[in-house]
Amino acid sequence: MTDNISEKTPQAWDTLLEQYRHSAVETLAQHLRTGTRCEACGQPWPCRAACAAEATLEL
């Protein structure tokens, strides 16, 4: 397989990180707190999707 992590160029990493950040922003726009639960998925707040999205934005 040629998609080896060590073969990624800095530009490729920047592009991937930007895509992850964009997805994270979209996720946070959908997964909102409603009382003690997530409006989108019904999990207790903060839901897994919101936590993962926030962690992605910290990259």
C-alpha positions as CSV (number, residue, x, y, z in Angstrom):
1,M,0.0,0.0,0.0
2,T,1.5,3.4,-1.0
3,D,-0.5,5.5,1.5
4,N,2.2,5.3,4.1
5,I,2.0,8.0,6.8
6,S,5.8,8.6,6.6
7,E,5.4,9.4,2.9
8,K,3.0,12.4,3.4
9,T,4.3,15.8,2.4
10,P,3.8,18.8,4.7
11,Q,1.2,20.2,2.2
12,A,-0.7,16.9,2.3
13,W,-0.8,17.0,6.1
14,D,-2.1,20.6,6.0
15,T,-4.8,19.6,3.5
16,L,-5.9,16.6,5.6
17,L,-5.9,18.7,8.8
18,E,-8.0,21.4,7.1
19,Q,-10.5,18.7,6.0
20,Y,-10.7,17.3,9.6
21,R,-11.2,20.8,11.0
22,H,-13.9,21.6,8.5
23,S,-15.7,18.3,9.4
24,A,-15.3,19.1,13.1
25,V,-16.9,22.5,12.7
26,E,-19.8,20.9,10.8
27,T,-20.2,18.3,13.6
28,L,-20.2,21.0,16.3
29,A,-22.9,22.9,14.4
30,Q,-25.1,19.8,14.5
31,H,-24.3,18.4,17.9
32,L,-25.7,21.0,20.3
33,R,-26.6,20.9,23.9
34,T,-30.3,20.6,24.8
35,G,-30.6,20.4,28.5
36,T,-28.4,17.5,29.5
37,R,-28.4,15.8,26.1
38,C,-27.2,16.3,22.6
39,E,-29.8,17.5,20.2
40,A,-28.5,15.5,17.3
41,C,-27.8,12.1,18.8
42,G,-29.5,12.1,22.2
43,Q,-26.4,11.0,24.1
44,P,-25.6,12.7,27.4
45,W,-23.8,16.0,26.9
46,P,-21.1,16.3,25.9
47,C,-21.6,13.6,23.3
48,R,-18.8,11.6,21.7
49,A,-19.1,13.4,18.4
50,A,-18.8,16.8,20.0
51,C,-15.8,15.7,22.1
52,A,-14.1,14.2,19.1
53,A,-14.8,17.4,17.0
54,E,-13.4,19.6,19.8
55,A,-10.3,17.5,20.1
56,T,-9.8,17.7,16.3
57,L,-10.0,21.5,16.4
58,E,-7.1,21.5,19.0
59,L,-4.8,19.9,16.4
